Amino acid sequence: QVQLVESGGGLVQPGGSLRLSCAASRSITNIYAMGWFRQAPGKQRELVARISSGGSTVYADSVKGRFTISRENAKNTMYLQMNSLKPEDTAVYYCDAVVEVGGLPSWGQGTQVTVSS
């Protein structure tokens, strides 16, 4: 298991940018996969982006071309760079980590992102 802490959320105008961080309690070098999810009020939690230990990435169609997921192993931290934000991106954003294949995910506590003028 690994403890995760998200930061970087806030209020931003449409078209603006934010960078979310997910700090892990241990080395992330060999963590099988890490990802970002979001949950808007009244909606189910959905995958935003995922990155493997080898650097392969997957994005939800709704964020392709606008969001970039990355991981900095030396800092035990994963990031989500969010550009061209839209009101529909408003949600609580959570990071997760699956330490090994078939393992259960560990979750952070979430960080609120609000896109509004």
DRENDO-1510 file (C-alpha; in Angstrom, 1 decimal, always signed):
<recs>
REC; n; res; u; v; w
REC; 1; GLN; +0.0; +0.0; +0.0 .
REC; 2; VAL; +1.0; +3.6; -0.4 .
REC; 3; GLN; -0.4; +6.8; +1.0 .
REC; 4; LEU; -1.3; +9.6; -1.5 .
REC; 5; VAL; -1.8; +13.3; -1.0 .
REC; 6; GLU; -3.3; +15.5; -3.7 .
REC; 7; SER; -2.7; +19.3; -4.0 .
REC; 8; GLY; -3.1; +22.1; -6.5 .
REC; 9; GLY; -6.8; +22.3; -6.9 .
REC; 10; GLY; -8.7; +25.6; -6.8 .
REC; 11; LEU; -10.9; +28.1; -8.7 .
REC; 12; VAL; -10.0; +28.9; -12.2 .
REC; 13; GLN; -11.7; +30.7; -15.1 .
REC; 14; PRO; -12.7; +28.9; -18.3 .
REC; 15; GLY; -9.7; +28.6; -20.6 .
REC; 16; GLY; -7.3; +28.7; -17.6 .
REC; 17; SER; -4.8; +26.1; -16.4 .
REC; 18; LEU; -4.0; +24.2; -13.2 .
REC; 19; ARG; -1.4; +21.6; -12.2 .
REC; 20; LEU; -2.4; +18.9; -9.8 .
REC; 21; SER; +0.2; +17.0; -7.8 .
REC; 22; CYS; -0.1; +13.6; -6.1 .
REC; 23; ALA; +2.7; +13.0; -3.6 .
REC; 24; ALA; +3.3; +9.4; -2.5 .
REC; 25; SER; +4.6; +8.1; +0.8 .
REC; 26; ARG; +7.1; +5.8; -0.9 .
REC; 27; SER; +9.1; +5.4; -4.1 .
REC; 28; ILE; +6.8; +5.3; -7.1 .
REC; 29; THR; +9.4; +3.9; -9.5 .
REC; 30; ASN; +8.1; +0.4; -9.5 .
REC; 31; ILE; +4.4; +1.2; -8.9 .
REC; 32; TYR; +2.5; -0.6; -11.7 .
REC; 33; ALA; +0.1; +2.2; -12.5 .
REC; 34; MET; -1.0; +5.5; -11.2 .
REC; 35; GLY; -3.9; +7.6; -12.3 .
REC; 36; TRP; -6.2; +10.6; -11.9 .
REC; 37; PHE; -10.0; +10.2; -11.5 .
REC; 38; ARG; -12.7; +12.8; -11.0 .
REC; 39; GLN; -16.1; +12.9; -9.5 .
REC; 40; ALA; -18.6; +15.7; -10.1 .
REC; 41; PRO; -21.7; +16.1; -7.9 .
REC; 42; GLY; -24.3; +13.5; -8.7 .
REC; 43; LYS; -22.0; +11.6; -11.1 .
REC; 44; GLN; -19.9; +8.5; -10.8 .
REC; 45; ARG; -16.2; +8.7; -10.4 .
REC; 46; GLU; -14.5; +8.5; -13.8 .
REC; 47; LEU; -11.0; +7.9; -15.1 .
REC; 48; VAL; -9.3; +11.0; -16.4 .
REC; 49; ALA; -5.8; +9.7; -17.2 .
REC; 50; ARG; -3.5; +6.8; -16.3 .
REC; 51; ILE; +0.2; +6.3; -16.5 .
REC; 52; SER; +2.2; +3.0; -16.2 .
REC; 53; SER; +5.6; +2.4; -14.6 .
REC; 54; GLY; +7.0; +2.4; -18.1 .
REC; 55; GLY; +5.4; +5.8; -19.0 .
REC; 56; SER; +2.5; +4.6; -21.2 .
REC; 57; THR; -0.5; +6.9; -20.9 .
REC; 58; VAL; -4.2; +6.6; -21.4 .
REC; 59; TYR; -6.6; +9.6; -21.4 .
REC; 60; ALA; -10.4; +10.0; -21.3 .
REC; 61; ASP; -11.7; +11.3; -24.7 .
REC; 62; SER; -13.0; +14.4; -22.9 .
REC; 63; VAL; -9.5; +15.6; -21.9 .
REC; 64; LYS; -7.3; +14.4; -24.8 .
REC; 65; GLY; -5.2; +17.3; -26.1 .
REC; 66; ARG; -5.9; +19.4; -23.0 .
REC; 67; PHE; -4.5; +17.4; -20.0 .
REC; 68; THR; -1.1; +15.8; -19.6 .
REC; 69; ILE; -0.3; +13.2; -16.9 .
REC; 70; SER; +3.3; +12.7; -15.8 .
REC; 71; ARG; +5.3; +11.2; -13.0 .
REC; 72; GLU; +8.6; +12.3; -11.5 .
REC; 73; ASN; +10.0; +9.3; -9.8 .
REC; 74; ALA; +12.8; +11.2; -8.1 .
REC; 75; LYS; +10.2; +13.2; -6.2 .
REC; 76; ASN; +7.7; +10.4; -5.7 .
REC; 77; THR; +5.1; +12.6; -7.3 .
REC; 78; MET; +2.6; +12.3; -10.2 .
REC; 79; TYR; +1.2; +15.4; -11.9 .
REC; 80; LEU; -1.8; +16.3; -14.0 .
REC; 81; GLN; -1.3; +19.4; -16.1 .
REC; 82; MET; -4.7; +20.8; -17.1 .
REC; 83; ASN; -5.0; +23.4; -19.8 .
REC; 84; SER; -8.0; +25.0; -21.6 .
REC; 85; LEU; -10.2; +24.1; -18.7 .
REC; 86; LYS; -13.9; +24.0; -19.1 .
REC; 87; PRO; -16.8; +24.3; -16.6 .
REC; 88; GLU; -17.5; +20.6; -17.2 .
REC; 89; ASP; -14.1; +19.8; -15.7 .
REC; 90; THR; -15.4; +20.9; -12.3 .
REC; 91; ALA; -15.1; +18.0; -9.9 .
REC; 92; VAL; -13.1; +16.6; -7.0 .
REC; 93; TYR; -10.0; +15.1; -8.5 .
REC; 94; TYR; -8.5; +11.9; -6.9 .
REC; 95; CYS; -5.2; +10.2; -7.6 .
REC; 96; ASP; -4.8; +6.4; -7.2 .
REC; 97; ALA; -2.0; +3.9; -7.3 .
REC; 98; VAL; -2.0; +0.2; -8.1 .
REC; 99; VAL; +1.3; -1.1; -6.7 .
REC; 100; GLU; +1.3; -4.4; -8.5 .
REC; 101; VAL; -0.7; -6.2; -11.2 .
REC; 102; GLY; -4.0; -7.3; -9.7 .
REC; 103; GLY; -3.6; -5.3; -6.6 .
REC; 104; LEU; -6.2; -3.0; -5.0 .
REC; 105; PRO; -5.8; +0.7; -5.6 .
REC; 106; SER; -4.8; +3.2; -2.9 .
REC; 107; TRP; -6.6; +6.6; -3.1 .
REC; 108; GLY; -5.8; +10.1; -2.0 .
REC; 109; GLN; -8.3; +12.3; -0.3 .
REC; 110; GLY; -9.1; +14.4; -3.3 .
REC; 111; THR; -8.7; +18.0; -4.3 .
REC; 112; GLN; -11.5; +20.3; -5.6 .
REC; 113; VAL; -11.2; +21.9; -9.0 .
REC; 114; THR; -13.8; +24.5; -9.9 .
REC; 115; VAL; -13.9; +26.1; -13.4 .
REC; 116; SER; -16.1; +29.2; -13.4 .
REC; 117; SER; -16.2; +32.8; -14.4 .
</recs>
